[in-house]
Amino acid sequence: MFLRNLLFLTMVTGGILTLGVNLIPPRHGLPPTPGEPESYKTDRFQDTVDRVDASFQKSWSVENIQTALPAEELTIARRLSLGLMGTIPSLEEIRQFETQPSGERVNWWIDHILQDRRYADYLAERMARAFVGTEDGPFIFFRRRKFVAWLSEQITKGVPYDQVVREVIATEGLWTEKPATNFITVTIQNDKENQPDPVRLAGRVTRAFLGVRLDCAQCHDHPFAPWKQADFEGFSAFFGQTHVGFRGVYDGPGEYIIDDRKKEVKRTVLPKVAFAKELLPAEGTLREQMSIWVTHKENPYFARAAVNRMWALLCGQPLVAPVDNLETEAPIAPALKILADDFTSHDFDLSRLVRIIASTQTYRKQSLSLLDSSGLAEKAWAQFPLSRLRPEQVAGSVLQASSVATVNADSHLVTRLVRYGAQNDFIKRYGDSGDDEFDSRGGTIPQRLVMLNGKLVRERSGGGPFTASTRIQWLASEDPMAVELVFLAVLTRRPTLEEAVYFEEKLQAPEQSRGQEIQDLFWTLVNTTEFSWNH
């Protein structure tokens, strides 16, 4: 009996030690990710960046706008991380970042992100929100997780964006075996023999892939654009032969018939596009024809819509707002056209597009122009725009700030499961922004209360062997180092002289234990306005 108990205790102790070794990050971080400096020197890369910068500089000169100064490298790293991974950098990553030569760090960080699975997963979720929304859809016919996972896989493989979109629009098969078909099945109508809805599909295609609100002409002619009701009906007719059966989504015979409420008759609508009719191929299924027309290199709306959405992800605001409405009275921004032309001529390479946007002067400027008090600088992109973090960015940042090590796909399974559950629970309480991720709605009182009193912030700022505050307490015996590490972990910057003096004095003459003071500092910084905004 004694030997059995001893063996049991040994196994339990060994299991706990093994788990601890895997969960507690090592004192020295992982080696830096190899960069791709050649990506910034080929295919007229810098020429495109210079032309984008020149287009903005021309408007600043005409309007006599004083531009902001260049931002600190860590500030830019934080922007990139939030925009492309939905989280702030970890302390481990900041150490890797600062091992790079000054002047090369930001480009290395861009490459680091583009190789990280978090980028593919995060961008896939953002795309999915535009493509199929946030709804669960019909349970039997729709698998949103498979759709997002498939998108992430395409991004990881570097599949060109136009190819992804063509598959989304035209693929046949079962939604479980061909995840791209979930774009179709999410619109299935239970009251119409479980068939997809051509109207919803046409609206999604035009908004998500063309940045055009053609569906505003669904019931009547568009009051502010050249679109007519007949244009939207003709576009919807491309899905008139799309069916769902035992073998999944397929194209077969059929016509698009609508109820004409004015004439009180049913009428058949033939498929047609509202513009650039010469780009529509004559062969293939109707969906194949549409997919080729939508993604055609000479269809200007396709590239512009993609660029406008990617710009919004990186900067928090689109070049043209709303992000899905490029058909405005104002002329197209020159920068949007330059970027769209480059995106098209380089086979819709998303990685190149990210690198170019992140290399522009606008992206790398401070978020405050000290010489401009009119507010025109931000509107003219003469400074980086301030934007409130979206719910998933807040949750991701709290979770990452509370861990010294990077929380990514290589983290221990337990760490990833805990993170997934904690993030979902936080977003439910904080509120999800839904499909419209780039609206200008401000924060709410309940959101502030979730940050001040909520479970996630309370637990992650508290003590415990796996929290950043405890790790910093253990590893930073000197107070200045402890304060610096907390600021880096939470705000991705070092404290100012005034901040450092104040908080170091708090640690030197604590009203409570040193560990509790560090935890209080962590909680305080997480609840600052600075933490909840991208800048």
N, C-alpha and C positions, 0 to 999 in steps of 0.2 A: 504493500500500500504506500509506504514511504517513497519507494523508488518511482511508483506511478505518479504520485503527487509532484515529486521533484522533476520528473520528465515534463509534466504538464506546465509547471511554472517556468521551466527552461524554454519551452516552446512559446509560451505567451510572452515572456521577456524578449526572446529573440524576435518575435513578430513586431513587438512595439518598437524595438531598436531599429529593425529594418524599415518600418514605416517612418520613423523619425528621420533616419538618414535620407530617405527619399523625399520627405516633405520639407525638412529644414534645409535651406539653400546653403551651398558651400561658402566658405569665407571669400574665396576667389572665384569670380564669375567665369562664364564660358568665353572662349576666344571669339574675337569679332568676326562677323559675317564677311566674306570676301566681297568687295565692291565691284562695280562694272564701269570704270571710268571711261572706257571706250564708247559707251552709249551716248556720252555727252559731246563726242567729237566727230560723229559720223552723220552722213545724210543731211547735211545742212542744218543740223540741230541748232547751233548757236545763231544761225541766220534767222530761223523762225522766232527764237526767243527775242532777238534784237528787234525784229519787226513788230512783235507784240508790244514790247516796251516803247518803241517809237510811236505806235498808234496812241498809247496812253499819254505819252509826253506831249504829243501834239495837242491833245485836248486840254491838258493842264496848262500849256502855254497860252492857248486861245482864251481860256477862262481865268488866267492869272491865278492859278491855285498853287499854294505852297505845299510841297510834298513832305511826307514824313521821312525820317531818317531810317537807315537800314536797321532791321531788328537783330537782337542777339541770336547767336546760333542755337542756343537751347530753346529759345522762344519758337523758332522756326521748327525745330525738332518736335516740340509739343504740338504745334499746328498739324504737322504731317501725321503724327501718330493718331491724333483725334480724328482727323478727316479720313484717314485710310484704314484705321484699325478700331476706331471707336473707344480708344483708351489713351491714357497718358503713358509716357515711357517709364519703365521700371528703373530703380536705382542701378541695377545690374546693367541695363542698356545705356544709361547715362555714363557709366564708367567706360563702357565700350566706345561710346560716342566720343568721349574726351581723349581716348588714346589715339584717335585719328589726327593727322596734321591739320592745324588751323587753316581754314579756307577750303578744305576738302571734306569736312565733317558732314555738311548738309547733304552733299551728293551721295556720300557713303550711306547716310541714314535713309535716303530715298531708296537706294538699292537694297538695303537691309529689309525695309518694309515690303518691297515688291517680292522678296524671296520668302517672306513669312506667311504661313498659312492663315494667320489672322486677317491679313489683307484680303485674301481670296474669299474667306468666309464672310467678312464684313461687307465687302463690295457685292457679293452674291445676295446678301439679305437686302441691301439697298436696291439692287436691281429688281429683286422679287417684289418689293413693295410697289415699284412702278409698274411691273408687268402683270402681277396677279393680285396686288393689294395685300392686306393683312388678315383678311377673313379666312376662316377654316374651309369654306366651300363645301360642296356636297361630299360627305364622308366616304361614300362608296367609290366615287369617281375621281377624287382629288387627293393628292399627296403633296402637300406644300413642302415638307421637309425634303422629300426626294428632289423636288424642283430646285430648292436652294442648294442642296448638295451637288446637284448636276451643274448648276451655274458656277459654283465654287471650283469644281473640277475643270471646267472650261477655262476659267481665269488662271488657274494654276498651270495648265498646259500652254497658256498663251494663245489660245484659239482666237482668231480675229473677231472683233465685235460683230461685224456684218454676218459672219457665218453663224454665230450664236443666235442672232435675231432670225435669220432664215430658218434655222431649225425650230425655233420657238413657234414661228408662224405656220410652218408647213409640214412638220413631222407627223407621221402616222404611227399607230401602235397603241399598246396598253400604257396607261399612266404609271404603272408600277415598273414596267420594263423600259419604257421610253419616257423618261422624266420630262422632257421638253413638252410633251403633249398636255401636261397639266395646265399650260397656258390656255388651252382650249377647254378642258374639262371643268375648270373652276367656274365657268359660266353655264354649266348644265342646268336646265330648268326642269324641276320635278313635275311641274304641271303641264309640260309639253313633251311627254314621252321620253324624258331624260336626254334631250337633245341640246346642244350648245346654243347660246344666244348670239346671233349675228350682230345685234345692235351693241351689246356690251363688248364683243370682240373688236368691232370696228372702232369703238371709242377708245379701248385700250391701245390698239395699234397706233392710232393717230396721236394720242397724247404721249405714250411712252417712247415710241420710236421716231416720231416726226416732230414732237413738240408743238402740235397743232390741235386746237380744241374744235375739231370738226364736228364732234357730237353736240356742240351747241346749236347746230342746225338740224337737230333730230326732228324737232316739231315745227320749225319755221326757219325762214332764211336768217342767216347770221346778221345781226344788226350792224356789226363793226368790221366785218371781214367779207371777202368776196365769196365765202362759202354759201351754197344754197342747200335747201333741204334735199333736193334731188342728188346733190353731191354725196351727202352722207348716206342716203339710201343706196346709191350705186356702190359705195364703198362696203356697206354691210352685205351687199349681194355676193361679194367674194366668198362669204362663208355660207352661202345658201346650199352648197353641196357638201358641207362638212357634217358628218354623222358620227354617232357613237354606238357601237354594237359589241358583240362578244369578243371581237378581236381588237377592240379599242377604238381609237379615233381613225376614221378613214374618210376618203373622198369618194363620192358616188353620184349617181344621177339625182337631180332635184332642181328646183327653182326657188328663188327668194320671193315669197308672196307676202304682201303686207295688207293690213286693213286700212283703206283710205277712209278716214272718219268724215272728211268733208263731203266726199261723194258717196259715202256709205256703200262702197264696193270693195272687193278684193282685187288687187292688181299685181301683176308680175313685174319685178324690177330687174333689169339687166345690170351686170357688174360694170362699173366704170370708175376711173380715177378722176379727181377734180382738177389735176394739172399734170404737166409733163407726160401726156398720153403716149408720146413716142418712146418712152422708156419701158412701157408695158410689153412683155414678151407675148407672142401669139401661141406658144406651146406650153404644155404642162397643165397640172390641175389649177383650179382657180386660186387656191392658196399658194401654190408654187409661183404662179404669175405675180401675185401680190407681194410675196416675200422678196422676189427679185426686184420688183419695182421700188419697194420701200427702201431696200438697201443699195440701190444703184448708186454708183459713184457720182452720177450727174444729178441725183436727187439732193438738192442742197439742204433740205430740212433734216435728213437723216443724220448727217455728220454734225450739224449745228445743234440738234437736240442732244446728242451724246456729249458733245463738248460742254454745252450749257449745264447739263446735269453733273458732269465730272467736276466742273469748276465750282458748282454749288457744294459738292461734297468736300472739296478741299478748302474752300473759303467760307463755307457756312451760308453763302448767298449766291444765287445764280447771276450771271452777267445780264441776262434778260429775265425779269420776273413778271408773272409766275413762271416757274421752271418749265411748265408744259404749255406755254402760250407764246410762241415766237411770232405769231401773227399780230403785231401791235402797230400802232400808227407811227411810232418812233422808228428811225432807220436802224438796221442791224449794226451792232457795235463792230467797228473794224477789227478789234481783237478776236471776236467770235468768228469772223470770216477767215482770218488768218489761221487760227487754230483748226477750224473745220477743214480748210484746204489741206493743211499738213496732215491731219488725221486721215483724210481720204487718200492722199497721195502715198501714205505709208501703210496702206492696207488695214486701216482701222485698228492700229496697234495701241491698246489701252495703256501699256507700260510707258511707251514713248510719250503719249499724251500727258500722263501724270508727271513725267520728268520735265516736260516743257513748261507746264503750268507752274510747277514748283520752282522752276529756275527763273521765272520772271521777276522783275523788280517789284511789281505790285505785291506778289506773294511774299516777298522777303522784306517788306517794309514794316515799320512799327505800326501799331494800331492807333497811334495818337500823333497828330501833326501839331506841334507846339506853336506853329506860326499861322495856323488856320483855326479860327473860332466860329466860322460860319456853318460848319457841317458839310460844306461842299466837297471837302477832300475825300471823305468816305464815300459819298455818292459817285464821285468821279474816279474811284479806285486809286486815289493818290496816297492812301494809307490802307492797311489791312483792315477789313471791316470787323467790328465786334459782333459776335453772334452768341446767343445763349446755347449752351450745350443741350443736345437732345437727350431724352431719358436714358437711352442705352449708353450714351457717352458718359453721363454722370455715373451710372452704375459701374461701367467698366473702369472708370477712373478711380472710384472709391476702392474697388476690389484690387486694382493694380497698385495703388498707393499704399495699401496695407500689406503688401508683400515686397520684400527686398528683391527677391528673384522674379524673373519674368514669368508671367502666367500665360502660357501659350500651348500649342498642340503637343509640345514635348514635356509639359508638366505631368506630374503624377496623376493617374486616373482619378484618385480621390480628390485632388485639388481641382481638377476640371469639373467633376460632378458637383462639388460644393459651389464652385463659381457659377455654374449654369443655373443651379437652383436658386442661389442668392440673387443673381441678376434678374431672373424672371419674377421672383417675388417682389423685388424692389420696383421694377417697372410697372407691375400691376398696381402698386400703391402710389407710385409717383405719377403715373399716367403715361400712356403711349401716345406718341404724336400721330400714329396711323399712317395712311398713304401720303398725306401732305406733310413732308418732313421739313420743308423750307418756308413754312409760314412765319409770320412775324409776331405770333402771339407771345406775350410775356409770361413770366413765371407766376405761379399762383401761391396763395397762402398755404394751402394743403401741401404743396411741394416743398415749401420752406420748412414746414413742420416735420415732413418726412426726413429731411436732412438733419434738422435739429434734434429730433426725438426718435427717429426711426431705428428699427432693429439693425439694419445693415451698418450704418455709420457708428452706432453705439458699440456693436460687437467688433467691428474692424479697427476702431480706434482704441479699444481697450487692451488689457494685457492678455497674455497667452503666448505659448512658445513659438507660434507660427506667425504672429503679427509683426509688422515692420517696427512699430513703436517698441516692442520688447527686444527685437533684434538690435535695434539702434542703441537701446539702453545697455545691452550686453557688449556690443562691439565698440561703441564710442565712449570711452571712459572720460574724455575731456569734453566739457560743456560746449565750447564753440563748435566742435565737430558734430556733436549730437544735434544742435540747432540747425547746422548746415544740412545734415542728412535728412532731417524732417522736412525742411523747405524743398530740398531736391526731390524727395519722394512724393510730396503732395503738389507742389506748384511748379516743379521742373525749373527751379531757379534758386540761386543763393540768396540769403537774406540781405537786405540793405544794412548799412552800418547801424542805423537807428534800431531796426528790428533785431539785429544780432545782439546789441548791448542790452536791450530790454529783456529778451528771452534768456540770455545767459545769466543775467542777474536773478531771474526767476529760478533757474536751476541751481545757482550757487547758494541762494537763501530760500530754499523751498518751504512753502507753507504745508506741504505734504511730502510724500516720498518722491525721490527723483524720478522713479518710473512713472508715477501718477502725473507728474508735471510734464513729462514727455508725451504721455497719452493725451493730456489736456491740450498741449500744443498741436498735436496731430488733429484732434477734433476741431480745434479753432480754425486751423488752416483749411480743412475740408469744408467748413461752413462759411468761408469767405466768398465774396462775390467773384473774386479773381478765379477761384477754383471752378465755378459754374459757368464760366464764359470762355469762349475761344477768342484769342486776341493776338 
